[in-house]
Amino acid sequence: MLFSSFFKTLIGKEVTVELKNDLQLNGVLKSVDQFLNIKLDSIQVADIERYPHMMAVKNCFIRGSVVRYIHLPPEHVDKQLLQDATRKEATGGDKN
């Protein structure tokens, strides 16, 4: 739950999603759910020579289980929020 709520704070920001098949997509984060399924708009492929068929794709849905990494711009990462949430989760303070 920690990561999905963190990623929800980044909606509307540009991110790079690297998939397990080595495809990297840059785009604007539109939504994310508790399974870390992601919707991206205005996507661009990092290696267009390797994936020319992706040129026509402008938005996509990415299943969370195929994501390897999500690269975030450092200026959009609230380190204090992450540290506080991690401490709270480690101590068991976030029980619902």
N, C-alpha and C positions, 0 to 999 in steps of 0.2 A: 504494500500500500504506500510505502514511503516514496518509491520511485514514481508511481503513477501520479501522485499528488504533486511531486516536484516537477514532472514534465508538464502538468497542466498549467503551471506558472509560466511556461515557455510558449504557450499557444500564441501564434501570430509572429513568432520569431523564426529566423532562418536557421535551419539545422542541416547536418549531413548525416544520413543514415547509411551505414555500411551493412550489407547483407552477407549471409554466410556463403553465398556464391560469388563473393568479391565485387558485386555491383555496388557502386556508391551513388546515392541520389542526394542532391542538394535541393532543398525546397523549404517552403513556409509550413510550419507545423500547424495543422488545422484542428486536430483532435487526437486524444490518446485515451485509452480506457484502462481498466484494472489489469488486463492481460498484456498491456503495453502494445496493443494493436495501434497502428499509427495511420493517420491520414495526412498526406502532404499535397500542397498546391504549388503551382509554378515550379515544377521540378526540372532539374537539369542533371544530365548524367555526367559524372566526372570523366569517364573514359569513353567518349562517343565513338571512337574508332573500333573499340571492342564490342560495343552495344549499339550499333547504328539503328536498329529497330525501335529503340527507345526515344528517338528524336521526336516522334509524333505524340508521345505521352506527356500530358500537361499536369495531371493530378493522379494520385494513386492511393490505394489502401495497402498497408504492409502488415502482414500477420506478425505478431510479436515473437513467435517462435523462430522466425527466419532472420531476425536482427542479430548481427554480431556486435556492432558498436553504434552509439549515437554520439557524434561529435558536436559539441556545443561551443559557441563563442564564449571566451572567458568573461566578457563583460555582462553576459546574461546569467551567469551562475552566481546565486546568492549563497556564498560559502557559510555564512552564519546560520541561515535557515537550514541548510543541510546538516551542519554540525549539531544544532539543537534537536532536529528531528531524529538524527542517529542516536544521540544520547538518550532521548526519550524512549526510543524503541528498544535500546539495549537494556534499559532499566525496567522495561515492562510497563512504562507509564501510559502507553497508548492502547489500553485494553478496551474493546468495545463490547 
